Amino acid sequence: MMQEKHLKSIFTFKKTAIFGSGLGIILILLGQFASGYNTAYFLTALGFGILAGSVVNYLFGTFLSLMEELTGSRKNGPKIATASKNYYLLK
């Protein structure tokens, strides 16, 4: 089970992703239907960019919190060998 601090960071990324997705969908619909005949489709492209960015932001936040939880649970786990000059030390 995830700790509460990891869930808070996921919730923050989730809120920004929901806001970005909503804004992206609104801009896509505005660019397709409300602007009439437009050859550039600037609002549609901007909407797709914001939508894709919010999905990437959410996935980044999810993986970041999962990595944070994994490294936090490794403190009592097995020792990892690290190199220091010519000697190998166990942390």
Salt bridges, closest charged atoms under 4 A:
none
